[in-house]
Amino acid sequence: MNVNQHSSHPDHDPFGLSTFSDGLYIGGAWRPAAGEGRIEVIDPSTEAVIASVPDATVADAAAAVDAAASAAEGWREMPPRKRSEILRRCFELMVERSETLARLISLENGKALRDARGEVAYAAEFFRWNAEEAVRISGEFGLAPAGGNRIVVDYQPIGVCVLITPWNFPAAMATRKIAPALAAGCTVILKPASETPLTAYALAALYEEAGVPPGVVNVMTTSTPGPVITAMLDDPRVRKLSFTGSTGVGRTLLAEAAKNVISCSMELGGNAPFVVFDDADIDAAIEGLMVAKMRNAGEACTAANRIYVQSGIHDVFAEKFTRRMAALRVGPGVDPDTECGPMITRKAVEKIERLVTDAISRGARVLCGGRSLAGRGFFYPPTVLVDVSPASDMGCEEIFGPVAPLYRFESEAEVIAAANDTEYGLAAYIYTRDIGRGMRVASKIEAGMIALNRGLVSDPAAPFGGVKQSGLGREGGQHHGIAEFMEAKYIATSF
């Protein structure tokens, strides 16, 4: 196992943090928070403080809603082509600044630089896609079946939107919400995770440069999200809540939004099964699993969480996969040679340790890894477990780390039942050479997204979202993502 950690950060400012981390971004201006608190941003690779950002209060939340509401009419009435051109410019600027943005993500999030580069490319694509969709919003016109009137359906922006994003993809989770909202003609207030706020502020500056008018996008960080978000949801001008995060927090937000009947989009937790049948191409399946499990060091809601391998190839698969996992280079995200960066916090490492310890106590064997790494930084090594009990905690909870538990199965019916034995239903992965079997199993697994003989399921052009307690609504896709930010208005006319 190769571990390479920086002992400290250089004193200079290679990412230009000082240019955007000293104020909330509200109404097109960088302004101090109403209170004097600050939120420290920690580099997970070194545990060093790299910056601090303002700690917004309820008063700041009110100011953000005011700014978004004031800008709403002008943005809604702007010609779709003009909105499209601004979104396209956001895409172009993200591509131009992609390396700087990737390094910033690696610095505050800890993810390997190669993964951060991939995230920036993915995040930018939401602006390009929605720039194209902004000019294609159409209505409907038809004759009522009874023949007495015409049915006209117009699609209009839903209004002011509150967007809440997690720390694991600080660029992509923001653009996946902001781009379709702006394309639809909505104004937004973004509350990024306090662990990784710098990317959100950097992008806010980029949006301004691209021509997004003041108040159309507002960004605020807070250490007290409960009262701040409640204050926004209590404002009758707020008509949409879009949240990506844990199922537990999602339930709380749904209850809060219900008080004012606010439209909600929820992208919540996952517990993705990764199913490998005996007839699968083993090497291809392992390559796919390395992506599905280890992208962002396993800190992804779509990460393969339960790996089911049919008994005929189980042992060979486990041996080959363990060799790949053990060879990964662990180190700071900003190091270009790093393949597995640190976890986001010490608490995240402690959760992984608890899950692994529980699995071992129930009979699991460790093939590689299995213990957190000593020294500074929140590191946990790539880990493979076999003989994992389905009753273990990691079979029920999101691992959110570089731990791969393998489960042996015999029959198709058995693995379908096991895959569905969870309250979650976000993503699933299937490997088989029999396309008929693959499609049959895909139709029976309860998940919003299925990757068949692929380790990567996300695509800006495809609807992203889950079933059961993995969420409500869809993001991305040909029309699904933008539809989340629009209301259908029916007009009956006799002409």
Rosetta blueprint (number, residue, H / E / L):
1 M L
2 N L
3 V E
4 N L
5 Q L
6 H L
7 S L
8 S L
9 H L
10 P L
11 D L
12 H L
13 D L
14 P L
15 F L
16 G L
17 L H
18 S H
19 T H
20 F L
21 S L
22 D L
23 G L
24 L E
25 Y E
26 I E
27 G L
28 G L
29 A E
30 W E
31 R E
32 P L
33 A L
34 A L
35 G L
36 E L
37 G L
38 R E
39 I E
40 E E
41 V E
42 I E
43 D L
44 P L
45 S L
46 T L
47 E L
48 A L
49 V E
50 I E
51 A E
52 S E
53 V E
54 P E
55 D L
56 A L
57 T L
58 V H
59 A H
60 D H
61 A H
62 A H
63 A H
64 A H
65 V H
66 D H
67 A H
68 A H
69 A H
70 S H
71 A H
72 A H
73 E H
74 G H
75 W H
76 R H
77 E H
78 M L
79 P L
80 P H
81 R H
82 K H
83 R H
84 S H
85 E H
86 I H
87 L H
88 R H
89 R H
90 C H
91 F H
92 E H
93 L H
94 M H
95 V H
96 E H
97 R L
98 S H
99 E H
100 T H
101 L H
102 A H
103 R H
104 L H
105 I H
106 S H
107 L H
108 E H
109 N H
110 G L
111 K L
112 A L
113 L H
114 R H
115 D H
116 A H
117 R H
118 G H
119 E H
120 V H
121 A H
122 Y H
123 A H
124 A H
125 E H
126 F H
127 F H
128 R H
129 W H
130 N H
131 A H
132 E H
133 E H
134 A L
135 V L
136 R L
137 I L
138 S L
139 G L
140 E E
141 F E
142 G E
143 L E
144 A L
145 P L
146 A L
147 G L
148 G L
149 N L
150 R E
151 I E
152 V E
153 V E
154 D E
155 Y E
156 Q E
157 P E
158 I L
159 G L
160 V E
161 C E
162 V E
163 L E
164 I E
165 T L
166 P L
167 W L
168 N L
169 F L
170 P L
171 A L
172 A H
173 M H
174 A H
175 T H
176 R H
177 K H
178 I H
179 A H
180 P H
181 A H
182 L H
183 A H
184 A H
185 G L
186 C L
187 T L
188 V E
189 I E
190 L E
191 K E
192 P L
193 A L
194 S L
195 E L
196 T L
197 P L
198 L H
199 T H
200 A H
201 Y H
202 A H
203 L H
204 A H
205 A H
206 L H
207 Y H
208 E H
209 E H
210 A H
211 G L
212 V L
213 P L
214 P L
215 G L
216 V L
217 V E
218 N E
219 V E
220 M L
221 T L
222 T L
223 S L
224 T L
225 P H
226 G H
227 P H
228 V H
229 I H
230 T H
231 A H
232 M H
233 L H
234 D L
235 D L
236 P L
237 R L
238 V E
239 R E
240 K E
241 L E
242 S E
243 F E
244 T E
245 G L
246 S L
247 T H
248 G H
249 V H
250 G H
251 R H
252 T H
253 L H
254 L H
255 A H
256 E H
257 A H
258 A H
259 K L
260 N L
261 V L
262 I L
263 S E
264 C E
265 S E
266 M E
267 E E
268 L L
269 G L
270 G L
271 N L
272 A E
273 P E
274 F E
275 V E
276 V E
277 F L
278 D L
279 D L
280 A L
281 D L
282 I H
283 D H
284 A H
285 A H
286 I H
287 E H
288 G H
289 L H
290 M H
291 V H
292 A H
293 K H
294 M H
295 R H
296 N H
297 A H
298 G H
299 E L
300 A L
301 C L
302 T L
303 A L
304 A E
305 N E
306 R E
307 I E
308 Y E
309 V E
310 Q E
311 S L
312 G L
313 I L
314 H H
315 D H
316 V H
317 F H
318 A H
319 E H
320 K H
321 F H
322 T H
323 R H
324 R H
325 M H
326 A H
327 A L
328 L L
329 R L
330 V E
331 G L
332 P L
333 G L
334 V L
335 D L
336 P L
337 D L
338 T L
339 E L
340 C E
341 G L
342 P L
343 M L
344 I L
345 T L
346 R H
347 K H
348 A H
349 V H
350 E H
351 K H
352 I H
353 E H
354 R H
355 L H
356 V H
357 T H
358 D H
359 A H
360 I H
361 S H
362 R L
363 G L
364 A L
365 R E
366 V E
367 L E
368 C E
369 G L
370 G L
371 R L
372 S L
373 L L
374 A L
375 G L
376 R L
377 G L
378 F L
379 F L
380 Y L
381 P L
382 P L
383 T E
384 V E
385 L E
386 V E
387 D L
388 V L
389 S L
390 P L
391 A L
392 S L
393 D H
394 M H
395 G H
396 C L
397 E L
398 E L
399 I L
400 F L
401 G L
402 P L
403 V E
404 A E
405 P E
406 L E
407 Y E
408 R E
409 F E
410 E L
411 S L
412 E H
413 A H
414 E H
415 V H
416 I H
417 A H
418 A H
419 A H
420 N L
421 D L
422 T L
423 E L
424 Y L
425 G L
426 L L
427 A E
428 A E
429 Y E
430 I E
431 Y E
432 T L
433 R L
434 D L
435 I H
436 G H
437 R H
438 G H
439 M H
440 R H
441 V H
442 A H
443 S H
444 K H
445 I L
446 E L
447 A L
448 G L
449 M E
450 I E
451 A E
452 L E
453 N L
454 R L
455 G L
456 L L
457 V L
458 S L
459 D L
460 P L
461 A L
462 A L
463 P L
464 F E
465 G L
466 G L
467 V L
468 K H
469 Q H
470 S H
471 G E
472 L E
473 G L
474 R L
475 E E
476 G L
477 G L
478 Q L
479 H L
480 H H
481 G H
482 I H
483 A H
484 E L
485 F L
486 M E
487 E E
488 A E
489 K E
490 Y E
491 I E
492 A E
493 T E
494 S L
495 F L
